[in-house]
């Protein structure tokens, strides 16, 4: 039995019941491929806009954001903080990744470059803000030049993003 977590372009990402690894499958149900080793609970997979990389959360010692090539190679840890870093979301141009974190005593949204650098708190709120999603140009609402990130409660914030 499979649990579908995210769908992007022509491949579905999922975790098998009883497994901590991430898998990909073609839309026609063939071509199942294990992408990660399942060394820790791996979740929240997100394809890069160009489909060449995959960001995901792995709870090896502490939940952090990892990046790897679409074929499962070149796994790289992007965050390393005592607070949990989860739910990566790519910017439409692929230059930044937004994520939910518990670094400042409450749940907030941060962004970082796709290389794991230039980490910024963009929510600066004493209340819960998480599950980031980027608005795309021409879809639902336009994206200002600086970028827009949506919180779990639907409130939009403008952030100084490239």
NORJO-V486124 format. One record per backbone hydrogen bond with DSSP energy under -1.0 kcal/mol. NH is the residue of the N-H (numbers start at 0). CO is the residue of the C=O. E is the energy in kcal/mol with one decimal. If there is no record, write none. Layout:
BEGIN
nh->{NH	NH}
co->{CO	CO}
e->{E	E}
END
This chain:
BEGIN
nh->{2	4	5	7	10	11	12	13	14	16	18	22	23	24	25	28	32	34	35	41	42	45	47	50	53	54	55	56	57	58	63	65	66	67	68	69	71	75	77	78	84	85	88	90	93	96	97	98	99	100	101	107	109	110	111	112	113	115	119	121	122	128	138	140	146	148	149	150	153	156	158	160	160}
co->{14	12	12	10	7	24	5	22	2	0	15	13	32	11	29	25	23	21	21	19	56	54	52	47	67	45	65	42	63	40	57	55	75	53	72	51	68	66	64	64	62	99	97	95	90	111	88	109	85	107	83	100	98	119	96	116	94	112	110	108	108	106	135	138	143	156	132	154	150	148	146	145	158}
e->{-1.7	-2.0	-1.4	-1.8	-2.2	-2.8	-2.6	-2.2	-1.5	-1.7	-2.2	-3.0	-2.3	-1.8	-2.1	-2.2	-2.6	-2.7	-1.4	-1.8	-2.9	-2.5	-2.8	-2.0	-2.8	-2.7	-2.1	-3.0	-2.3	-2.7	-1.9	-3.2	-2.8	-1.8	-3.0	-2.3	-2.2	-3.1	-2.7	-1.5	-2.4	-3.1	-2.4	-2.7	-1.9	-2.8	-3.0	-2.6	-2.6	-2.6	-1.5	-2.6	-2.5	-2.3	-1.6	-3.6	-2.0	-2.3	-2.9	-2.2	-1.1	-1.7	-2.1	-3.0	-1.5	-1.6	-2.4	-1.9	-1.9	-1.6	-1.2	-1.4	-2.5}
END
